Amino acid sequence: QLQLVESGGGLVQPGGSLRLSCAASGITLDSYGIGWFRQAPGKEREGVLCISSSGGGTRYADSVKGRFTISRDIAENTVYLQMNSLKPEDTAIYYCAADSTPFRRCALFDYAYEYWGQGTQVTVSS
């Protein structure tokens, strides 16, 4: 059974860093496009960044360029979201999602993804 589990969220001060993990079971993550999304209270879910399958490219939302990076550990079957220089406006529930369509460049639209994790809360506050 396919399952995505996010972890690593928490409370951090502005300017701090967090690393979120998206661990998969039931699939080999390298064969899937993986996206990170977030949803703040009262706002729509937005795409943050993504990595295409099998070593493909990445996409970043303008709001996180230069601060967030995405990486994939094939051996651990895990995708990471490294978040640096965090701002209060980064506060949200963060979700990872998987897209099984082969050879498709990853997208920051949630309808491109079939499988979703349960989310992890990130709060940036002093």
C-alpha positions in Angstrom: 0.0 0.0 0.0 1.4 3.4 -1.0 2.0 5.7 1.8 3.7 9.1 2.1 4.7 10.3 5.6 6.0 13.8 6.3 8.1 14.7 9.3 10.4 17.4 10.6 7.9 20.2 11.2 7.9 22.3 14.3 8.3 25.8 15.7 11.3 27.9 14.5 12.2 31.5 14.9 12.4 33.8 11.9 15.6 33.3 10.0 15.9 29.7 11.2 16.0 26.5 9.3 14.1 23.2 9.2 14.4 20.1 7.1 11.2 18.3 6.2 11.2 14.6 5.1 8.8 12.8 2.9 9.3 9.0 3.4 7.6 6.6 1.1 6.4 3.0 1.4 4.9 1.0 -1.3 6.6 2.9 -4.1 10.0 3.8 -5.3 10.2 7.5 -5.0 12.8 7.9 -7.7 10.1 6.8 -10.2 7.7 9.5 -9.2 7.6 13.3 -9.5 7.4 14.7 -6.0 6.0 18.0 -5.0 5.9 19.9 -1.8 2.8 22.0 -1.1 1.7 24.1 1.8 -1.5 25.5 3.1 -1.8 28.4 5.6 -4.9 29.0 7.6 -7.6 30.7 5.4 -5.5 30.3 2.2 -5.5 28.0 -0.7 -3.0 25.2 -1.0 0.1 26.4 -3.0 2.9 24.5 -4.7 6.3 25.3 -3.1 8.7 23.2 -5.1 9.0 19.9 -6.9 11.4 17.4 -8.3 10.8 15.3 -11.4 11.2 11.6 -11.6 14.5 9.8 -12.3 16.8 12.7 -11.8 14.7 15.2 -13.7 14.6 18.9 -13.0 13.0 21.0 -10.3 10.6 23.9 -10.0 10.5 26.5 -7.3 7.8 29.0 -6.4 9.1 32.5 -6.5 8.4 33.0 -2.8 11.0 30.3 -1.8 13.7 30.7 -4.4 17.1 31.0 -2.8 15.8 29.8 0.5 14.3 26.3 0.0 15.8 23.3 -1.8 14.5 19.9 -2.6 16.6 16.7 -2.7 16.0 13.0 -3.1 17.8 10.2 -1.2 17.2 7.1 -3.3 18.7 4.7 -0.7 16.4 6.0 2.0 13.4 6.4 -0.4 12.9 9.8 1.0 12.6 13.3 -0.4 13.8 16.3 1.6 12.7 19.9 1.8 15.4 22.1 3.2 14.0 25.4 4.4 16.4 28.2 5.3 15.9 31.9 6.2 12.4 31.1 7.3 9.8 33.9 7.5 6.5 34.1 9.4 4.7 33.9 6.1 6.1 30.4 5.6 3.9 29.2 8.4 1.6 26.5 7.1 0.9 22.8 6.9 3.4 21.3 4.5 2.4 18.3 2.4 4.4 16.1 0.0 2.7 14.5 -3.0 3.6 11.9 -5.6 2.9 11.9 -9.4 3.2 8.6 -11.1 3.1 9.9 -14.7 6.4 8.8 -16.3 8.7 11.3 -18.1 6.6 14.3 -17.1 8.3 17.4 -15.7 7.1 18.0 -12.2 4.5 20.7 -11.7 3.4 23.0 -8.9 -0.3 22.3 -9.5 -1.9 20.0 -7.0 -4.1 18.3 -9.5 -1.0 16.7 -11.1 -0.5 14.5 -8.0 -2.4 11.4 -7.1 -0.9 10.5 -3.7 -0.6 12.8 -0.7 0.8 12.6 2.8 -0.9 13.8 5.9 1.1 17.0 6.3 3.4 18.4 8.9 3.0 21.8 10.7 5.6 24.4 10.3 5.3 27.5 12.5 7.7 30.4 12.1 7.4 32.8 15.0 9.5 34.6 17.6 
